[in-house]
Amino acid sequence: MVDNAVVSHNSVNELYYLEEVDSTNTWAKANLDKFGPVGAVYTTSQTAGRGRRGHTWINASGQALYYTVVLKTELAQPESLPLFASMAVADALEQRYGIQCQIKWPNDLLLNGKKIVGILCESVSYGYQMQGRGIVCGIGINLAQPQSYFDAANLPNGTSLELQGAKVDLAADPQWLAEALTDFGFDRPLYTFAREGFASFRDEYKAACVNLGRHVTFDLPGGGTGSGTAIDVDADGQLIVRTDSGEVKVFTGEVSVHGIYGAV
């Protein structure tokens, strides 16, 4: 036991289960000393989560998986971890449910054109004089929320696996997914990613990326927006957009994809 956390004895790496928590990312950052190079914490009830750009991740107690992986290992290209994470989650969902998700750059997962997974990565410091560097990567997976949840939360572009026809077992799936991500998705493939960065996973990512070939609108670093056609994702994980004034590399900010549902 760690606080109110239950240790999973089925997992090769450290994996903790919490019945309820304010935020798995917050808990992980407060308990970094409990983790080795790779570890994780998960719950099905998160009361104060948040998404990218400060978006709140609204709790769906018992109907979603809230998971955070802690990486205290050196990465050749840490800035592209969100893209790697999206592929790790997509692989786990395909194994469990036989579904193939699309990726909305950089790391939202879509099923039938609606969002089922959001990912938020944060840098952390730890250890003696806070000299250690790591990343916590929070992942929210919509398992079985009913349509009324998305209506009440004003999330017209959100959906759950169950709403899209997947056979979800709420008694077994959260633990299965957490263990699969911790021991496989963020374990063996991570060794390659840690050494070589995104380049080794680029083709797989591009095959799933819904942005490519579509008209997109993106935030400009100095403010305002630009637009054009997304034509590539480069070896650094940047989205390449062809605009009227030439090619632009996008790596931060919001990107809306025309023809699916816009920004989320």
N, C-alpha and C positions, 0 to 999 in steps of 0.2 A: 504493500500500500504506500502511496505517496499522497499526502493530504487525503482527499476523498477519491483518489484515482486508483483504479484497479489495473494491475499489470496483466497483460495478455501473455500467457505461457505458451501460446501456439506460435508466436512470432519470433523470428530469429533476432530481429533488432528490437530495441526498446519500444513498446507500444502500450500506451495507457488509455483506459476508458474512463470517461467521466459521465455520470448520470445526467448532470446539467452543469453548465459553465457560462460565464458571461461571454467569453470569446476563446476559442482554442488557440488562436495566435497569441492573445494576451497571456494565457496560462503557460504556453510554451516558452514565451520570453521570460516569464518569471521563474521558470524551472529549468533553465538551460543546463544547469549542472547535473541534471538527472539523465541527460542524453549523451550517447557516444557520437560517432561520426554521422550516423543516420538513426533517427527515431521519430516517433509520432505520437499524437494524442488525438482522440476522437470522441464525439458525443452525438446524440440525436436531439439535444435540446440546447441551443445557444441563444442566450438572452440579449446579448449586446454585440453581435457581430457587425462587421462593416465590409464593404466591397471596395473595388478600385474607385479612385477619385472621390472617396468619402461616402459612397453610396451605402446605405444601411442594408444589411442582409437580414430580412425579417424572419424571426423564429417560426419554425413549423414543428413544434415539439412532437417527437416520435415519428415524423414523416419525412425527414431529410437526414443526410449525413453531413456533419460538420467535422472536418479533418484538417490537421496541420502536421506537416512533415518538417522536422528540424534537420538541417544539413550543416554539420560542422566539419566539412571537408573542403579542401581547396578546389575551386572550380576555375578552369581556364577562361571561361566566358560566363560569369555569373549573371550578366544582364539578360542573357537569353534563356535563363531558367524557366520563366513563365511559359515559353513555347514548348520546352521539353516537358514541363509538368502537364500541359494540355494533352500531349500525346500519351503520357503515362496513364492519365485518367481515361482517355478514350480506349486504350488497350484493355484496361480493367473492365470497363463497361461492356466491351465487345465480348470478352471472355465470359462474363456473368450472364449477359442478356442476349447475346447474339446480335447486337445493334452496331451500326456504324455511324458515328457522330461526325458532323462537320465542325471545323474550327473557324471561328470568327477572330481574325488577327487582333490581338496577339494570343489570347488564351481562353476565350469563352467557347464552350461547347454547345452546339445546336443539334437538335433532333427534330426532323421535319420542319425546319425553319424557325424553331423556337428554342430559347435558352434553357438548358437543364443544368449547366455547371458554370460557376464563377470561381476565379482563382485570384488570390492576392498574395504577392511575395513581398517580404520586408527584410531588410538587412538588420543584423544584430551584432552586438559586441559582447564578449564574455571573458571570464578568466582573470588572471593577474593583470591589474591595471587596465582591464577591459581591452587587452591586446588581441584576444581571439576574435576572429571574424566568421560569421555564419549567416544563414538565411533561414527564415521560417516562411513556409509556403502554405497558406490557408486555402482550403478547397471546400466549396459547398456544393453538394449534389442533391438535386431535387428528386426524391425517390417516389413519394406517393401523395403529395399534396393534391387535394381536389381543386377543381376549377374555381370554386368559391374563394379559396385562399388567394389565388392570383388576382381575382376580381377585387377583393377587399383590399389587397395591398397595392392596387393600381399598377399591376405588372402584366400588361396585355401581351407582352412578348415572351413571358415566361411559361414554362410547362413542367410537368413531372414525368418521370419514366412511366409511371402507371397510366397517366392520362394518354400517353403515346402508345399504349398497348403492351408494355413490358410486364412480365409477371414478377412482381416485387414481393419478396418475403421480408417484412419488416423485422421479424424475429431473428433472421439469420444474415441478411444482406449487409447491414452496416459493418458488422465484424468481419465478414468475408472480404468486403471491399477494402477496409482499413488494413487488414493483414496482407492482401494482395498488393496494395500500393506500397506498403512499408517494406515488404520482403522481396518484391519483384520489380514493380514500376520504378521505385526510387532506390533500388539496390544494384542489381547487375548492370542494367543499361546506364545507370549513373556513372559507373566506372569509365565507360567510354565517353560520356558527356563531360565528365570532370577533366579528362585528358585532352579531348579534341574539340569540345564546344559543340555548337549547334550544327556545324557543317555535316557531320555524319548522319544527322537526322533530317536534313533539309528536304530531301526528296519525299520522304514519308509525310512530313508536315505539309508540303505543298500539295500533295495529292488530296489532303483533307481540307485545305484552306478555302473557305467559301468566298473570300475577297477577290481572288484572282480572276481576272477577266471582267470584273464588274466595276461600275462607276462608284467611286468612294469620295467622301468628304472627310478631311482630316484637319486637326488643330495645327496651327503654325507656332513655332517656338516663341516668336515675339508677340503672339496674340493674333486673333482672326483665324480664318480657315482657308484652306485650299481644296481643290478638287481635281479629279482626273480618273484614269483607269488604272487599277492595281494590276501590275504585270508580272511581279516576281516577289519572292522573299529571298534575300541574299544570305550568304554564309554566316553573317552576323545576326540574322534574325530580323533585319530591317525590312519593312514593306516598301517595295519600289513602286512608285506611282508615276505614270506618264501624264504630265499636265501640258497645257498649251505653251508653257515657257520652258519645257524640258522635263527630265526625270528628277524626282524628289525622293529622298530616302526618309521614311517615317519610322521613328522608334519610340516616341512617347506621345501621350495625348490620346484623345478619343478619335476613333475612326468609324464613320457611319457607312454602311454598305447599302447602296440603292438596290432595290429589288428583293431584299429579304424583309427587314423590318426597321432599319435605321439604327440609331445609337441606343445602347442599353447601359 
